[in-house]
Amino acid sequence: MNTEVDNRQYDVLESSSPEDEVDQFQLLEEKVDGLIERTMALKSEKEALEEKLQIEEEKVSDLSSKIETLRSGRNDAKQKIMALLEKMEQVSR
């Protein structure tokens, strides 16, 4: 069974002219070169996106810290206001 497939492949190689073989190798080389270029471009794009992601993650972290600081300050202000209102109630009694 495999011999039949092997023979057909051999027949194809035997029937092709040297020019066809050169054209096929040139076409293969061009495709491989194209794949290499595309792979390199994708790697560069990936690195750029990873850098952008890192920057955005740092921004998110900074903003989260600022939000937490503002919440803490708001809670402190709320407690102080509550304490002042209680003092005012004691004075008005």
Summary of the structure (lengths in Angstrom):
residues: 93
radius of gyration: 36.5
end to end distance: 106.6
largest distance: 112.2
contacts: 176
relative contact order: 0.04
helix: 96%
strand: 0%
